[in-house]
Amino acid sequence: MPDVNERNVIILGSGPAGLTAALYTARADLQPLLLKGVDAGGQLMLTTEVENFPGFPDAVLGPDLMERMEKQAARFDAELRHESATRVDLSQRPFRVWSGDEELRARTLIISTGASARWLGVPGEERLRGRGVSACATCDGFFFRDQELVMVGGGDSAMEEATFLTRFASKVTIVHRRDEFRASKIMQDRVFANEKIDVVWDSTIEEVLGGDAVTGVRVRNVKTGQTSDLPAGGVFVAIGHSPNTELFEGQLELENGYIKVHEPTTRTSVEGVFAAGDVVDHIYRQAITAAGMGCQAALDAERFLAEHGH
């Protein structure tokens, strides 16, 4: 394989972890190649105002923050491609990475492929996805002006998205399987103070109702077993995420689907492969912690390359 196709660093994923890794490795003159992936920019592309990223006292829109990170990495000559890795071979170094039919080789690999939204898995959900069922309020909320909507979930994301939806909806009903939310107090306070938001506690969605479009949901109370139909023009799901690790199954050590790293480093079970962000972290899952891990992965990769004479 000609040397021109062998890169010091290939980074998979373009959320805060991947772009920070690209910035640091580019500044170290390692000429990284970053494959942005299908969901370029990661989960912050689906977020409205980011209020807790240091340096932005007046908040910043998620897509704007990711655009700034991308420009910063590109400024130091990181190569960013709007492509996805379709296959990897981690059995030997240099590692082999395919993007479609193109084969690339990497002396080190940084995995920051993030996580994807989980779905309810109930009748009607998949059939009506895109016809009233969504996992992204900021993407689709505009289309539901003056309608009654249902939000499923109890974490910060559900609270944020329910609050956002009240800009358009006549009413938002949060359906939660427990009798209390796990969201932070500030997010809960915003929800409880919003006159457009109702909460149905101790309940799950049994079915999404509708023909060509969503007309409502069938709700079951987990304590009484009773079911009832709740009218709605749209259903928004915010019940967590699953790590995007399918490419690495059988090649890297995983734990509950997440890539296992040798803390406090970002080293994986394969020498020369590092991982950062939500593909590793199932506890904090914040933009700032993902960015921090991206920095760690870049420094780990840089040291690994130095130790191996590159």
C-alpha positions as CSV (number, residue, x, y, z in Angstrom):
1,M,0.0,0.0,0.0
2,P,1.6,3.4,-0.9
3,D,2.5,5.6,1.9
4,V,0.2,8.4,0.7
5,N,-2.8,6.4,1.9
6,E,-1.4,5.8,5.4
7,R,-2.4,8.5,7.9
8,N,-1.0,9.2,11.3
9,V,-4.5,9.6,12.7
10,I,-7.9,8.9,11.4
11,I,-10.8,10.1,13.5
12,L,-14.3,8.7,13.2
13,G,-17.1,11.0,14.1
14,S,-17.6,14.8,14.2
15,G,-19.2,15.7,17.5
16,P,-17.4,17.6,20.2
17,A,-15.1,14.7,20.9
18,G,-14.0,14.1,17.3
19,L,-13.6,17.8,16.4
20,T,-11.6,18.4,19.6
21,A,-9.4,15.4,18.8
22,A,-9.0,16.8,15.2
23,L,-8.0,20.3,16.6
24,Y,-5.3,18.9,18.9
25,T,-3.8,16.4,16.5
26,A,-3.8,19.0,13.7
27,R,-2.0,21.5,16.0
28,A,0.5,18.7,16.7
29,D,1.2,18.6,12.9
30,L,-0.1,15.0,12.7
31,Q,-2.3,15.9,9.7
32,P,-5.4,14.0,10.9
33,L,-8.2,12.8,8.6
34,L,-11.7,13.1,10.1
35,L,-14.6,11.2,8.6
36,K,-17.7,13.2,9.7
37,G,-20.2,10.4,9.5
38,V,-23.9,10.3,8.7
39,D,-24.9,12.5,11.6
40,A,-22.2,15.1,11.1
41,G,-21.9,17.3,14.2
42,G,-23.3,14.8,16.6
43,Q,-26.2,15.3,18.9
44,L,-25.6,19.0,19.4
45,M,-26.9,19.5,15.9
46,L,-30.3,18.6,17.4
47,T,-30.0,21.0,20.3
48,T,-31.4,24.5,20.5
49,E,-29.6,26.7,23.1
50,V,-26.5,25.3,24.8
51,E,-26.3,27.2,28.1
52,N,-23.6,25.2,29.9
53,F,-20.7,25.2,27.5
54,P,-17.9,27.4,29.1
55,G,-17.2,30.6,27.2
56,F,-20.7,31.3,26.0
57,P,-22.4,33.4,28.8
58,D,-25.4,34.2,26.6
59,A,-25.8,30.6,25.3
60,V,-25.1,29.3,21.8
61,L,-27.1,27.3,19.4
62,G,-25.9,23.7,19.1
63,P,-25.3,23.8,15.3
64,D,-23.5,27.1,15.7
65,L,-21.2,25.7,18.3
66,M,-20.4,22.7,16.1
67,E,-19.7,24.9,13.1
68,R,-17.2,26.9,15.2
69,M,-15.5,23.8,16.4
70,E,-15.2,22.5,12.8
71,K,-13.8,25.8,11.5
72,Q,-11.3,25.8,14.3
73,A,-10.1,22.3,13.4
74,A,-9.9,23.1,9.7
75,R,-7.9,26.3,10.5
76,F,-5.0,24.0,11.5
77,D,-5.3,21.9,8.4
78,A,-7.3,18.9,9.7
79,E,-8.8,17.2,6.7
80,L,-12.6,16.8,7.3
81,R,-14.6,14.6,4.9
82,H,-18.4,14.3,4.8
83,E,-18.1,10.5,4.7
84,S,-18.7,7.5,6.9
85,A,-16.6,4.6,7.8
86,T,-18.3,1.5,6.5
87,R,-15.9,-1.1,7.7
88,V,-12.8,-1.4,9.8
89,D,-10.1,-4.0,10.4
90,L,-8.3,-3.6,13.7
91,S,-6.4,-6.9,13.6
92,Q,-3.0,-5.3,12.8
93,R,-1.3,-1.9,12.4
94,P,-1.7,0.1,10.3
95,F,-5.4,-0.2,10.8
96,R,-7.6,-0.5,7.7
97,V,-10.7,1.8,7.4
98,W,-13.1,1.7,4.5
99,S,-15.3,4.6,3.3
100,G,-17.4,2.9,0.7
101,D,-15.0,1.4,-1.8
102,E,-12.0,3.5,-0.7
103,E,-9.5,1.9,1.7
104,L,-7.6,4.1,4.1
105,R,-4.8,3.1,6.5
106,A,-4.2,4.6,10.0
107,R,-1.3,4.3,12.4
108,T,-3.7,5.4,15.1
109,L,-7.5,5.5,15.2
110,I,-9.7,7.7,17.4
111,I,-13.3,6.5,17.6
112,S,-15.8,9.2,18.5
113,T,-18.9,7.8,16.8
114,G,-21.3,8.9,19.5
115,A,-24.7,7.5,20.3
116,S,-28.1,7.4,18.6
117,A,-31.6,8.0,19.9
118,R,-33.5,5.0,21.3
119,W,-37.0,4.3,20.2
120,L,-40.0,2.9,22.1
121,G,-40.5,-0.2,20.0
122,V,-44.3,-0.1,20.2
123,P,-46.8,-0.7,17.4
124,G,-47.3,2.2,15.1
125,E,-44.0,4.0,16.0
126,E,-41.9,2.8,13.1
127,R,-44.7,3.1,10.6
128,L,-45.4,6.7,11.6
129,R,-41.8,7.8,12.0
130,G,-41.6,11.0,9.9
131,R,-45.4,11.3,9.9
132,G,-45.7,12.6,13.4
133,V,-43.2,10.4,15.3
134,S,-39.8,12.1,15.9
135,A,-36.8,12.0,18.2
136,C,-35.8,15.6,17.4
137,A,-38.0,18.4,18.6
138,T,-35.7,21.1,17.3
139,C,-35.8,19.5,13.8
140,D,-39.5,18.9,13.6
141,G,-41.3,21.1,16.2
142,F,-42.0,23.8,13.6
143,F,-44.3,21.5,11.7
144,F,-46.7,21.0,14.7
145,R,-47.9,24.6,15.2
146,D,-51.1,24.8,17.3
147,Q,-51.3,21.0,17.8
148,E,-51.3,18.9,21.0
149,L,-48.1,16.9,21.3
150,V,-46.8,14.1,23.5
151,M,-43.2,14.0,24.8
152,V,-41.9,10.7,26.2
153,G,-39.0,10.8,28.7
154,G,-37.9,12.1,32.1
155,G,-34.3,13.4,31.7
156,D,-32.9,16.8,30.8
157,S,-33.3,16.2,27.1
158,A,-37.0,15.5,27.5
159,M,-37.5,18.6,29.6
160,E,-35.6,20.8,27.2
161,E,-37.5,19.5,24.2
162,A,-40.9,19.7,25.8
163,T,-40.2,23.3,26.7
164,F,-39.0,24.0,23.2
165,L,-42.1,22.5,21.7
166,T,-44.4,24.9,23.6
167,R,-43.1,27.6,21.2
168,F,-45.3,25.9,18.6
169,A,-47.7,23.5,20.2
170,S,-51.0,24.4,21.9
171,K,-50.2,21.8,24.6
172,V,-47.4,19.3,25.4
173,T,-48.1,16.3,27.6
174,I,-45.0,14.5,29.0
175,V,-45.6,10.8,29.6
176,H,-43.2,9.3,32.1
177,R,-43.0,5.8,33.5
178,R,-42.1,6.8,37.0
179,D,-43.5,9.3,39.6
180,E,-40.6,11.7,39.4
181,F,-38.2,13.0,36.7
182,R,-34.5,12.3,36.7
183,A,-33.8,15.6,35.1
184,S,-31.8,18.4,36.8
185,K,-33.9,20.7,39.1
186,I,-33.5,23.8,36.9
187,M,-35.0,21.9,33.9
188,Q,-37.8,20.4,36.0
189,D,-38.6,23.9,37.4
190,R,-39.0,25.2,33.8
191,V,-41.4,22.5,32.9
192,F,-43.5,22.8,36.0
193,A,-43.8,26.5,35.5
194,N,-44.9,26.2,31.9
195,E,-48.7,26.5,31.6
196,K,-48.6,24.6,28.3
197,I,-47.1,21.5,29.8
198,D,-49.0,18.6,31.5
199,V,-47.4,15.4,33.0
200,V,-48.9,11.9,33.0
201,W,-47.0,10.0,35.7
202,D,-46.4,6.3,36.1
203,S,-47.4,5.6,32.5
204,T,-45.9,4.1,29.3
205,I,-46.9,4.4,25.6
206,E,-48.4,1.1,24.4
207,E,-49.2,2.1,20.8
208,V,-48.9,5.1,18.5
209,L,-52.3,5.7,16.9
210,G,-53.0,6.9,13.4
211,G,-53.4,6.0,9.7
212,D,-51.4,8.3,7.5
213,A,-50.4,10.5,10.4
214,V,-50.3,10.4,14.2
215,T,-53.7,11.0,15.8
216,G,-52.8,10.0,19.4
217,V,-51.2,7.4,21.7
218,R,-52.5,4.6,23.9
219,V,-51.2,5.1,27.4
220,R,-51.0,2.4,30.1
221,N,-50.7,3.2,33.8
222,V,-48.0,0.9,35.1
223,K,-49.6,0.8,38.6
224,T,-53.2,0.2,37.8
225,G,-52.8,-1.4,34.3
226,Q,-55.6,0.8,33.0
227,T,-55.2,2.1,29.4
228,S,-56.5,5.3,27.8
229,D,-56.2,7.1,24.5
230,L,-54.5,10.5,24.5
231,P,-55.1,12.6,21.3
232,A,-52.0,14.1,19.8
233,G,-50.7,15.3,16.4
234,G,-47.2,14.3,17.2
235,V,-45.1,12.1,19.4
236,F,-41.5,13.1,20.4
237,V,-39.3,10.5,22.0
238,A,-36.4,11.4,24.4
239,I,-35.6,8.2,26.3
240,G,-31.8,8.0,25.9
241,H,-29.3,6.8,23.4
242,S,-27.4,3.7,22.2
243,P,-23.7,3.9,21.4
244,N,-22.8,3.6,17.8
245,T,-20.4,0.7,18.1
246,E,-21.7,-1.8,15.5
247,L,-18.5,-1.4,13.4
248,F,-16.3,-2.5,16.3
249,E,-18.2,-5.5,17.6
250,G,-15.8,-8.5,17.9
251,Q,-12.8,-6.3,17.4
252,L,-12.8,-4.1,20.6
253,E,-13.8,-4.9,24.1
254,L,-17.3,-3.5,24.8
255,E,-19.3,-3.1,28.0
256,N,-23.1,-2.9,27.6
257,G,-22.4,-1.7,24.0
258,Y,-20.0,1.1,25.0
259,I,-16.3,0.9,24.2
260,K,-14.3,0.1,27.2
261,V,-11.2,2.2,27.8
262,H,-8.3,1.9,30.3
263,E,-9.0,4.9,32.5
264,P,-7.7,7.5,33.1
265,T,-6.5,7.2,29.4
266,T,-8.7,6.7,26.3
267,R,-6.8,3.5,25.3
268,T,-9.1,0.7,24.2
269,S,-8.4,-3.0,24.2
270,V,-6.4,-2.6,20.9
271,E,-3.1,-0.8,21.0
272,G,-3.2,2.4,18.9
273,V,-7.0,2.6,19.0
274,F,-8.5,5.3,21.3
275,A,-12.1,6.2,22.0
276,A,-13.8,9.4,23.3
277,G,-17.2,10.9,23.9
278,D,-20.6,9.3,24.1
279,V,-19.4,6.1,22.5
280,V,-17.5,5.6,25.8
281,D,-19.3,7.7,28.3
282,H,-22.8,6.6,29.5
283,I,-22.7,8.6,32.8
284,Y,-22.0,12.3,32.0
285,R,-22.8,12.6,28.3
286,Q,-22.2,16.3,28.1
287,A,-20.6,18.3,25.3
288,I,-17.9,19.6,27.6
289,T,-16.9,16.1,28.8
290,A,-16.9,14.8,25.3
291,A,-14.6,17.6,24.2
292,G,-12.3,16.9,27.1
293,M,-12.1,13.2,26.2
294,G,-11.4,14.2,22.6
295,C,-8.4,16.2,23.9
296,Q,-7.3,13.2,25.9
297,A,-7.6,10.9,22.9
298,A,-5.5,13.3,20.8
299,L,-2.8,13.5,23.4
300,D,-2.8,9.7,23.8
301,A,-2.5,9.2,20.1
302,E,0.3,11.7,19.8
303,R,2.3,10.0,22.6
304,F,1.7,6.6,21.0
305,L,3.0,7.7,17.7
306,A,6.1,9.3,19.3
307,E,6.8,6.1,21.2
308,H,6.6,4.1,17.9
309,G,8.9,6.5,16.0
310,H,6.4,8.5,14.0
